[in-house]
Amino acid sequence: MSQSYGPGDIRRMSRRQFVGRAGAAGIGLGALAGGLAACGGDDEPAATPASTPVPAATDAPPAAAYQGAIRIVGLGVDLQDPIKAAYEASHPGVTVEFTVKSTPETAQIVLTTPDTQDILSGYFHQMDQIWPSGNLMVLDAANITRWAEVSPLHKTGALAAGGNPGDGDAPFRKIFLEDDGTTFATGETAKLTMAPANHNSDSFGYNVDELGEQDSWAILLDPELKGRVALIGDPEIGLIDAAMAAEAAGKMTFADKGNMTKAEIDELLKLLTELKKGGHFRAFWTVFEDSVNLMQSGEVVVESMWSPAVTLLQGQDFPVRYAAPKEGYRGWGGGMSILTHVAEDPAKLAAVWEYINWWNTPEPAGIMASQGYYNAVIDASRQGLPAEDAAYWLNGEPAPKDLLGPDGKTVVIKSGTTRDGGAYEQRIGNFSAWNSRMDEADYVLQKWQEFQNA
């Protein structure tokens, strides 16, 4: 029998307790870890330090027998127990130490205490804030063993030539560097900020019993749903969700939703403030648990949501769906950067590169794919999944049987279910905007706080 949680239960649980109980309720631990980390929290972003020279690209040294820990800080999308167990089992003598933090916290650590970590596992849109510090190495694409197979999404912005990459910080806009190692390049180069790892398509969750099938961001601003709508409270993501809703509803247009002008920010926040004062929004969630609780309790019928939160509720037979918006998804891309101090230890540097390249192999790609995430080398995802699982997660087909999560025990997808949005090519070929850090990031934070306090 599916376990049900009352409105106050989730709020009282610690993150670790919630993951444990939710796993028993119907979703794998790894999937929840990804969702929890993706929330980002409501911390203020760290200040960007003055630009400093960035070290030149460093060739990976010959394989060296490193015995010890590789320290990785990130959002938890990929910093999961199944990943740790798989890597350590195949690399005796090497351990991985995961530090899971919110988006602003990961930036703060890399900017202020870089020697405490060896790898940043983060988002491409964080590069605007972090790269000028000089605390990350320039990476050589030649050191990525399956670079030729990395999805064109990361290299050109679309799966097919002529495709629309969407607005904002798509990976291809933040991964390549000019020869100086400091300036983002507009086309493919051999110098990289991050080695591509994971990517996905985000949208909104909705109660299908209450609303029927929905396929437009405009539903977030539907006046008939007054008091039953929630947005994520993270300004760098919530503002983009709101912009897509405003544009879909015909209330505004934007030159670039991922990099709004002050005038656009002012107009959008004025619209949102009026709605907030009129009682349109039930809540602005900042942690994964609250998004689950808001939907499950019936307090909201539509909201910004992460895919693992939807999967959790579906596993409990709650009538939630994850929209495939006709206007396009909000995308995110993740990768790995190497902290500059690692170059001082050739053996550790070799081990770090080994870990990064391991990510493009079937085992970790399959673990991530079984939660809905895509590897930068999509063939690795296909190779890492049994055919029955790939039918659902990658091919847009009904699951031919109950599918298990990364723990190999918990049913996360029930037989006959079809993934919202369809196959990989359908979901990843349709973006409206990407998670972004705007040029006016400080202004966004100021105006968003005023809106929240209105």
N, C-alpha and C positions, 0 to 999 in steps of 0.2 A: 504494500500500500504506500502511496506517495505521502511523505510527511509534509504537513502544512505549518507555516509559521505565522503567528499573530503579528499585528502592526508594530508591537514594541520589541519583539524578540530579536530581530536582526540588529537593531540599534544597540542592544545591550551586549552583543557578542563581540569579542575581539576578532581581528582579521583571521587569525589562525583557527579560532573556534568556528567561525562562520564557514571557512573553507572545509573544515572537517565535516560539519553537519550537512552542508550543502552537497558535498560529495556523496554522502550517504543518501541524500534525497534524490539524486539522479544525474549528477554531472561529474566528470573527472576532475581531480585536483588540479591538473595542469591547465585545463580550460579556465577554471576559476582564477588561478593565479594570473593568467593573461588578462582577464577582465578586471581584476582588482588593480593591477598595475596600470592599466590603461587609463584609469580615472584621472590621474594626474594630481588630484588634490587641489586645495585652494591657497597654497602657499604663494607668496609674491615671488616673481622671477628674480633670479640673482642679477645684480648689475653686471653689465658687460665691461670687462677691463679694457684698458687701452690696447690698441693693436701692437703686437710684437712680432718680430721675425719668426717665421715658421720653418722648422728644420726641413732640409731637402729630403726627397723620397729615399728611403733606405731599403736596399735589397735584403731579402730574407737570407740569413746566413745558412750554411749547410746544416743539415739535421744534427741536433745535439741532444745528448741524453740529459734532459732536465728532470730533476726530481724535486717536486715541491708544489706550491699552490699557484694558480692563476686567479687573480682577483678581478671580479667583473661587477661593475655597478650598472644598474639598468632599471627598467620599468616593470620587470616581471613577465612581460609578454613571452620571453624565452628563458627566463631564469627560474626554472622549474625543477622539482625533484626528479621527474623522469629523465630530463636532459642531463642532470648531474650524474645520475646513476649510469646512464648509457655511456657518457664520455669516460667516466672513471673506470668502468669495466673494460673499455677497449684501450685505455692508456694507463697501464699500471705505473704507479709511482707519481702520477700527476693528479692533483685534486683541484676542483674548481670551487671557489668561494664566492657566493652570490650575495650582493648587497642590493636589495630591492627598495627603491625609493620613488617618490613622485617625480614628475618631469622637472619642476623647478629645483628639487633637491639633487637630482643627478647632475644638473648643470652647476649647482653650487659646489658640489664635491669636486668636479673636474676643474672648475675655475680656482678654487681656493686650497684644496688639498690633493692635488693630482698624484702625488707620490703614494697615496694610499690605495690606488687602483691600477690595474694593468690594461683593462679593456673597458671602454664605454659601449654599452649596448643601448642605443638610443634611437631617436627619430632624426630623419634628415632635416626637419624644420628647426632642430636645435642648433644646427651649424651656424646660423646667423649670429647667435649669441655666444657660442663656445669657440668657434674656429679662430677668431682674432687673438685669443689668449696665447697661442703658440704652445699649448699644452698637449696637442694631439699631433702625431706624426703624419706627414704626407705619405700616403700609401701608393705603392706601385701596382698597377693593374696586373702586371705580369706575374705577381706573386699569388694571385687568385687562380687556383688551379682550373676552375670551370668558368672563368671569365667569359669565354666565347659563348657559353650557354646561358649566361645571365639574361633574364627577360629583357626585351627591348623597352619594356615599361620603365626600367631604371636608366636606360641609355638614351632613349629618344622621347619618352613620355607616353607612348602608346604601343599597343601590341602589334598594330598593323600600320604600314606607311600611310600618312595622311590622317591618322586618327587624332581626335581631340584630347589633349592631355589634361584639360581642366585648369582651373585657376590655382594659384598658390604654390606652395613649396613641394611640388612633385619631386621625387628623388633626383631626376635627371637635371634639375635646376640647382641642386646643392651637392652633387657628388663629384663633379669634375672641377679641376683647378688649372689655372693658367701656369705657365712655366715658372712664375715667381713664387708659386706655392701659397699665395695669400688670397688671390682673387678667384671667385667662382667663374668657371668657363661656361660659355654658351653652347659648346659642342663637346663631343667626346674627346678626352685626352687620356694619357696614361697615368696622370696624377689624380689621386682620389682622396676625399675626406673620410669616407667610410667604405667598408666592404659590405655590399648588399646582403641582407639576411631575410627579413620577412616583410610582407605587405598584406593589406586587406582593404575591404570596402565597408564603410560604416554608414548607417542611416538611422531610422527611428523605429521604435517598437510600438505596437498598438494592439488593443484588445479587439480581435476580429469579431467576437460575438456582439460587441457594442457598436462597432463602426463599419462592419463589412470590410471587404478588401480595399486597401488604400495604396495609392501609388504616386503621391505627390507631397513634397515638403510643405505645400500650402496648408495641409491639415493642422500643422502646429499653430496656425493663426486663425483657424476657423472660429468665428464668434459664437457658434452654437456649442462649442466645447469649453466655454468660459469656466474657469476654476478646475479644469480636469486635464491640464496640460503641464508638463514639466520640461525644463531645459537643463542641460549640464551647466554647472556654475563656473567651469573653467572658461575665462574670457577668450582665450585663443581658440577654443573649439566651439563654445556656446555661441559666440558672435557669428561664426561661419554658418552654423546650423540655422540661426535666426535670419541671416542674410539669404540663404537658399530658400527659406520659407517666404520671406518678404518678396523675393524675386518671383517665385512660383505663383504667389498670390496676386501678382501684378501691382504691388505697392511701391516697388523700387527697382532700379536697375543699377548694376555695378560694372565699372571698368574691369576690376579684378577683385573678386570676393576674398582672395587670399592676401590682398595687400590694399586695403581700403584707404581712401583719402580721409582727411579729417572731416571734410564736408559730408562724406558718405557715412562715416562713423557717427557724426552728430545726428544726421537724419534717421539712421537706423535706431540709435539709442532713444531718440525722441519717440519714435513709434513704439518701441518696446516698453518705455516708461509709461506711456499712456495706457497700454494694455495691462501693465502690472498694476497701476493705480486703479484700473477698472476691475481687478480681480481675475484677469484671464489666466495667470499662471498659478498653479497650485504650489509649485516648489521649484527650487534650483538645486539639484543634487550635486554633490562633490565627491561622493564615494560610491563605489559599486553597490554596496549593500542597500543603500537608500533607493537606488533606481529599481532594484528588485522589489523592495518593500512597497514603494509607491504604486507600482503596477499591480502587485499581487493583492494588496489591500483594497483595491478599487478606487483609491484616491485619485488616480489619473487613468486615462484611457489611451493616451498617446504621449510619448516623451522621447528625448534623446536617449539612446541606449547603445550598449556594447553587445556584440554578438553573443559572448558567453552568458550574459544576463538573460537574453532571450532563450538560449538553449537550456539554461537552468529551469526556467519556468515551464518551458515546453516539456521537459522531463517530468514535471509534476502535473502534466495534463492541463496546465493553465492556457487559456485561449489567446496566447500572444503570438503575433507574427512580426517578422522583421522585413520592413518594406524594401522593395526594389524600385526606388523613385524614378519616374520617367525623366526627370530633369538630370539625373545622375547622382552617384554616391559622393560622400566625402571620404577621400582616401587617406591612408597613412602608410608611410614606408619606414622600415627600421633597418639599421645596419650596425656595424661594429667599427670602432676607431681604437687605435693603439695609443696609449699615453707615451709621451716622448721619453720618459725615464727608462722605459723597457729596453731601449736600444743600448743601454749601458751593460746589459747582461745578454750576450749573444745566445746562450742556451735558452734563456727564458723567451727571448724574441722568437726563436725557432718554435718553441712550444706554443706561443701565442698565435703564430701564423697557422700552426697545425690545428688549433682549436677553431680558428676562423674558417679554414678550408673544410674542416669536418662538417660545418653547418650546411654545406652544399652536397652532402651525401644522403643516401636514402633514410638512414635511421633517424636522425634528428628531424629531417624534413617530414617524415611520416608521423612523428610524434606531434609536430606542429599542425600538420594537415588534419589530423584526427580531432582537432579543436576548431577548425575553420580557417586557419591561417595558411598563407601561401609562401613557399620558398622562392627566393630570387631565381633559383634554377628550378623551374616548375617540373621538369622531368624528374628531379630528385623527389619531389612530392609524390609523383605518380609511382615511382619505383619503391617508395617507402610505405605505400598503402596496399593492403589486400585489394583485389579487384572489387569486392563487394563494397568496401569503404570508399574507394575511388569513385564508384558509380554515384554515390551521394555527394561527397565533398567536392569533387572536381568536375564531374560530367553532367551534373544537373538532372540525374535520373533518380527515381524513387529508390530508397534504401531497400535492397533485396532481403534484408534480415535486420534484426536489432544490432546496432553498432555500439561497440564499447569505446570508452575513453582511453586515455594513455595509461591508466592503471591496469587495463586489461580485465577489469571486473565490472565496472559500472556502466550500465546502458545509458548512453547519452543521446542516441537517435533511435527512434522506434521504426520498425519495419513499415515500409510504404510511404514514409515521409520524404518529401522532396525539398531540397534546400531553396529557400526564398532567393530569388534572383537568378537561379539557374546555374549553368556551367561557369567554369573559371573565365572563359573568354567573354561571356556575357557580362559578368560582374566587373571584371577588371578592364573591360573595354568601354566603361561608361562612368566617367567621373565629372562631377560639376566643380568640385574644389578639393583641395588637400589641406590637412592640418598645416598651419602656417604661423610663423612669427612675422608680424607685419613691420614695416618701417616705422610705423607709429605705435609700436608695442607699448611704450610707456603711456601714451595718450589713451590707448585702448584700455589699459588697466585702470587708469584714473576714471574714465567715463563709465566703465563697467561697474566699478565700486559705487559710483553715484547712482547708477541705475538700480543696483542691488539694495541700496539704502533708501530708495525713493518710496 
